[in-house]
Structures are given as C-alpha cells and as structure tokens.
C-alpha cells in the first residue's frame, strides 16, 4: 500500500504561481511513476504531468512551459510548480503514483482556484 498526502492548493489570481506537494508513505520502494492529474467541474480527469523514477517527464500540452514537475526520491515526494496560472487551470488536482507491479494510488485531491 502507498498513502499519498497532498498540500499546496489554494486561491491565486491569474498570472500567479502555486506549488503543490505530494508525500508518499508506505511501500514507497516500489514506486515507478509519480504524477499529477486534475479534474474540473463537469470534465474528465486528465493528466497534467508525470515523472518516472529516472526523472523522465511528460506534460499535457496545455501546461507545457508553465508547469514543472519534480521529484525528491529521498523524501518520496513529488512537486508541481505552477506558474502563469490561468482561470482554466482551476480544478481539483490529484497526486498519483504507479508501482512497478502496476498498482495505482491516488491522493485525496487539493483544490486550485485561479481567479480572473
């Protein structure tokens, strides 16, 4: 089992920045991918960014150049630095991890609201 605790969401004006953090605990030795998804009201959950244990990253086109995902394997923590935020970035952001055995875990979600 892997437990995920997110922090860092909040209300920010358009153009502002936020940094999300997600700390993993439990069977962290077997974590491969860590990432962030988001879900806006009335929309499907979508991938924002992901990072492998080796540091390879993947971003949604809508956030490329504005968001940066990083990972501290010594702390089992993944970060999402969000800059130049837009109102359309408003959503609940979920931390996600995938173990090498394929098991997937989700955090409880943190609200990000960008005011126009």
C-alpha positions as a Markdown table, in Angstrom:
| # | Residue | x | y | z |
|---|---|---|---|---|
| 1 | Unk | 0.0 | 0.0 | 0.0 |
| 2 | Unk | 1.0 | 3.6 | -0.7 |
| 3 | Unk | -0.5 | 6.6 | 1.0 |
| 4 | Unk | -0.4 | 10.0 | -0.6 |
| 5 | Unk | -0.8 | 13.3 | 1.1 |
| 6 | Unk | -1.1 | 16.5 | -1.0 |
| 7 | Unk | -0.7 | 20.1 | 0.0 |
| 8 | Unk | -0.2 | 23.5 | -1.6 |
| 9 | Unk | -3.6 | 24.2 | -3.2 |
| 10 | Unk | -5.4 | 27.5 | -2.9 |
| 11 | Unk | -6.8 | 30.6 | -4.5 |
| 12 | Unk | -4.5 | 32.7 | -6.7 |
| 13 | Unk | -5.1 | 35.4 | -9.2 |
| 14 | Unk | -4.5 | 34.8 | -12.9 |
| 15 | Unk | -0.8 | 35.0 | -13.7 |
| 16 | Unk | 0.2 | 33.9 | -10.2 |
| 17 | Unk | 2.0 | 30.8 | -9.0 |
| 18 | Unk | 1.4 | 27.8 | -6.7 |
| 19 | Unk | 3.5 | 24.8 | -5.7 |
| 20 | Unk | 1.8 | 21.5 | -5.0 |
| 21 | Unk | 3.5 | 18.8 | -3.0 |
| 22 | Unk | 2.6 | 15.2 | -2.6 |
| 23 | Unk | 4.3 | 13.0 | 0.0 |
| 24 | Unk | 4.2 | 9.2 | -0.3 |
| 25 | Unk | 4.4 | 6.8 | 2.5 |
| 26 | Unk | 4.1 | 3.0 | 2.9 |
| 27 | Unk | 5.5 | 0.8 | 0.2 |
| 28 | Unk | 7.4 | 3.6 | -1.5 |
| 29 | Unk | 10.4 | 1.4 | -2.5 |
| 30 | Unk | 8.3 | 0.0 | -5.4 |
| 31 | Unk | 7.1 | 3.3 | -6.8 |
| 32 | Unk | 7.8 | 4.0 | -10.5 |
| 33 | Unk | 5.7 | 6.8 | -11.8 |
| 34 | Unk | 4.5 | 9.8 | -9.9 |
| 35 | Unk | 2.3 | 12.4 | -11.3 |
| 36 | Unk | -0.5 | 14.9 | -11.1 |
| 37 | Unk | -3.9 | 14.8 | -12.6 |
| 38 | Unk | -6.7 | 17.4 | -12.5 |
| 39 | Unk | -10.5 | 17.4 | -12.8 |
| 40 | Unk | -12.5 | 20.5 | -13.4 |
| 41 | Unk | -16.3 | 20.5 | -12.8 |
| 42 | Unk | -18.1 | 18.7 | -15.5 |
| 43 | Unk | -14.9 | 17.4 | -17.1 |
| 44 | Unk | -13.0 | 14.2 | -17.1 |
| 45 | Unk | -9.9 | 13.8 | -15.0 |
| 46 | Unk | -6.8 | 14.5 | -17.1 |
| 47 | Unk | -3.1 | 14.0 | -16.8 |
| 48 | Unk | -1.2 | 17.2 | -16.0 |
| 49 | Unk | 2.3 | 15.9 | -15.6 |
| 50 | Unk | 4.2 | 12.8 | -14.7 |
| 51 | Unk | 7.8 | 11.8 | -13.8 |
| 52 | Unk | 9.4 | 8.5 | -13.7 |
| 53 | Unk | 11.8 | 7.2 | -11.1 |
| 54 | Unk | 14.6 | 8.0 | -13.5 |
| 55 | Unk | 13.5 | 11.6 | -14.0 |
| 56 | Unk | 11.8 | 11.4 | -17.4 |
| 57 | Unk | 8.9 | 13.8 | -17.6 |
| 58 | Unk | 5.7 | 14.1 | -19.5 |
| 59 | Unk | 3.3 | 17.1 | -19.7 |
| 60 | Unk | -0.1 | 17.9 | -21.0 |
| 61 | Unk | 0.2 | 20.4 | -24.0 |
| 62 | Unk | -1.9 | 22.9 | -22.1 |
| 63 | Unk | 0.7 | 23.3 | -19.3 |
| 64 | Unk | 4.0 | 22.9 | -21.2 |
| 65 | Unk | 6.2 | 25.9 | -20.5 |
| 66 | Unk | 4.2 | 26.9 | -17.4 |
| 67 | Unk | 4.3 | 23.9 | -15.1 |
| 68 | Unk | 7.3 | 21.9 | -13.9 |
| 69 | Unk | 7.1 | 18.5 | -12.2 |
| 70 | Unk | 10.0 | 17.4 | -10.0 |
| 71 | Unk | 10.7 | 14.6 | -7.6 |
| 72 | Unk | 12.8 | 14.0 | -4.5 |
| 73 | Unk | 13.2 | 10.3 | -4.2 |
| 74 | Unk | 14.9 | 10.6 | -0.8 |
| 75 | Unk | 11.7 | 12.2 | 0.6 |
| 76 | Unk | 9.3 | 10.2 | -1.6 |
| 77 | Unk | 7.8 | 13.5 | -2.6 |
| 78 | Unk | 6.6 | 14.9 | -6.0 |
| 79 | Unk | 6.2 | 18.6 | -6.6 |
| 80 | Unk | 4.3 | 20.6 | -9.2 |
| 81 | Unk | 5.4 | 24.1 | -9.7 |
| 82 | Unk | 2.7 | 26.0 | -11.5 |
| 83 | Unk | 3.4 | 29.4 | -13.0 |
| 84 | Unk | 1.5 | 31.8 | -15.2 |
| 85 | Unk | -1.7 | 30.3 | -13.9 |
| 86 | Unk | -4.9 | 30.7 | -15.9 |
| 87 | Unk | -8.6 | 30.5 | -14.9 |
| 88 | Unk | -8.8 | 27.3 | -17.0 |
| 89 | Unk | -6.3 | 25.7 | -14.6 |
| 90 | Unk | -9.0 | 25.8 | -11.9 |
| 91 | Unk | -9.6 | 22.2 | -10.8 |
| 92 | Unk | -9.1 | 19.6 | -8.1 |
| 93 | Unk | -5.5 | 18.3 | -8.5 |
| 94 | Unk | -4.8 | 14.7 | -7.6 |
| 95 | Unk | -1.5 | 13.1 | -6.9 |
| 96 | Unk | -1.0 | 9.7 | -8.5 |
| 97 | Unk | 1.6 | 7.0 | -8.2 |
| 98 | Unk | 2.1 | 3.8 | -10.0 |
| 99 | Unk | 4.2 | 0.9 | -8.6 |
| 100 | Unk | 6.3 | -1.4 | -10.7 |
| 101 | Unk | 3.6 | -4.1 | -10.2 |
| 102 | Unk | 1.1 | -1.9 | -11.9 |
| 103 | Unk | -0.9 | -0.9 | -8.8 |
| 104 | Unk | -2.1 | 2.7 | -8.9 |
| 105 | Unk | -2.8 | 5.0 | -5.9 |
| 106 | Unk | -4.5 | 8.4 | -5.6 |
| 107 | Unk | -4.3 | 11.2 | -3.2 |
| 108 | Unk | -7.4 | 12.9 | -1.8 |
| 109 | Unk | -7.1 | 15.9 | -4.0 |
| 110 | Unk | -6.3 | 19.6 | -3.5 |
| 111 | Unk | -8.3 | 22.5 | -4.9 |
| 112 | Unk | -6.6 | 25.0 | -7.1 |
| 113 | Unk | -8.7 | 28.1 | -8.0 |
| 114 | Unk | -7.4 | 30.8 | -10.3 |
| 115 | Unk | -9.4 | 34.0 | -10.4 |
| 116 | Unk | -9.7 | 36.1 | -13.5 |
